[in-house]
Amino acid sequence: MSGTTTSSPAPTTTPTAPGRVLRVVAWLNLLGNVIIIGTGGAVRLTGSGLGCDTWPLCTAGSLTPTPALVSESFHSLIEFGNRMMSPVLGLLALALLVLVWRERRARKDLFVLAWIVMAGILAQAFVGGITVWTGLNPFIVGFHYVASLILVCVCTALVVRLYTAPGLRARAVPRWYAITTHVTTLVLAATIAFGVLTTGAGPHSGDATAGRNGFDATILEHVHAWPGYALFALTIVLTAVAWRSALPTRRWITALLVVELVQIALGLYQARNGVPPLAVGAHMILAAITASLMTVVVLRLKDSRVIDFR
C-alpha cells in the first residue's frame, strides 16, 4: 500500500424531520388559538365583558374574582376563564419555541413562525387589557378578534410547514389559478372585516354599558353578505378546477367550500332569528376555521416539485 491517505467525503447535513412532540405542540397551539376565540365569544355573548372590571387584576384588589363578585353573577368567572387562556397559550408558545430552537438553522421558517406566535400571544394579552380599559370599545374588540384570526393563520402555516420539505418550492398550479386564489383570499378578508363591523353594530356588546360603533347593523348585514356570496362563487370555481386538473389544493379547497356553505346557512339563520348568541358564537369559530383552511390552500399552491404550467 502507498503511504498516501485518502480523505473521506465531508458529511452532508440534511434537515431532520420534525419530531412527533413538536408536531403535537404545534397542533395544540393551533387548537388553543381557535378555542380562545370561542371563549372570547362566550364572554361577549353572555354580557361578561366587564365581569372583571380592570386589568391585569380582576378587581382593584384581587387577581381572581372575589367571592362577593361571584355571588353577584357568573360574569366574572366567564371573563376570568377567558383570561386564563392567555397563560395557557403563552406556555404552549414557549414550548414551541424550545422545541424549534435546535432546528433554528435548518428550519428558519419554523423558527420565525414560532417567534411570531409567541409575540402575538403577548400582544393579544395586552390588547385584551386595552379592551377592558376602554370599556369594550367596539373597534378595539373587533381588532382583538381579527388579531386572533391572524394568529390562527400563523399557527396553521406553522403546522403546514412541519409537514412540508424544507427549501425552495415551485408553483404547482396554473398561474391564473394562483392569482384567483389570492383574489379569493382578499374577498375572504373583506367578508371578515364587514362581519366584524356588523357584530360591532349589533346587540352583543359584551356589557349593557358598552357602546356600539354607530353603523346600521341591518344595512351591514347585507354588505357583509355580498363579499360572502362572491367568496362562495370563487371557491366553487377553484374547487371544480382543482378536481378536474388533480391540483394539490383539491382536498383543502373542498373543505373550505363545505365550511363556507355552513357559514352562509348560519348567517341566514342569524339574520332571520334576531342573531341568537349561540349561532353568533358558532359563526365566529367557523370564521376562524375558514381563515385556517384558506391559509392551507394558499400554501398548497407551491410544492417541492418543479411543474411548468405555461
C-alpha positions, 0 to 999 in steps of 0.5 A: 500500500502507498503511504498516501491517505485518502480523505473521506467525503465531508458529511452532508447535513440534511434537515431532520424531520420534525419530531412527533412532540413538536408536531403535537405542540404545534397542533395544540397551539393551533387548537388553543388559538381557535378555542380562545376565540370561542371563549372570547365569544362566550364572554361577549355573548353572555354580557361578561365583558366587564365581569372583571372590571380592570386589568391585569387584576380582576378587581382593584384588589384581587387577581381572581374574582372575589367571592362577593363578585361571584355571588353577584353573577357568573360574569366574572368567572366567564371573563376570568376563564377567558383570561386564563387562556392567555397563560395557557397559550403563552406556555404552549408558545414557549414550548414551541419555541424550545422545541424549534430552537435546535432546528433554528438553522435548518428550519428558519421558517419554523423558527420565525413562525414560532417567534411570531406566535409567541409575540402575538400571544403577548400582544393579544394579552395586552390588547385584551387589557386595552379592551377592558380599559376602554370599556369594550370599545367596539373597534378595539374588540373587533381588532382583538378578534381579527388579531386572533384570526391572524394568529390562527393563520400563523399557527396553521402555516406553522403546522403546514410547514412541519409537514412540508420539505424544507427549501425552495418550492415551485408553483404547482398550479396554473398561474391564473389559478394562483392569482384567483386564489389570492383574489379569493383570499382578499374577498375572504378578508373583506367578508371578515372585516364587514362581519366584524363591523356588523357584530360591532353594530349589533346587540352583543356588546359584551356589557349593557354599558358598552357602546356600539360603533354607530353603523346600521347593523341591518344595512351591514348585514347585507354588505357583509353578505355580498363579499360572502356570496362572491367568496362562495362563487370563487371557491366553487370555481377553484374547487371544480378546477382543482378536481378536474386538473388533480391540483394539490389544493383539491382536498383543502379547497373542498373543505373550505367550500363545505365550511363556507356553505355552513357559514352562509346557512348560519348567517341566514339563520342569524339574520332571520332569528334576531342573531341568537348568541349561540349561532353568533358564537358558532359563526365566529369559530367557523370564521376562524376555521375558514381563515385556517383552511384558506391559509392551507390552500394558499400554501398548497399552491407551491410544492417541492416539485418543479411543474411548468404550467405555461 
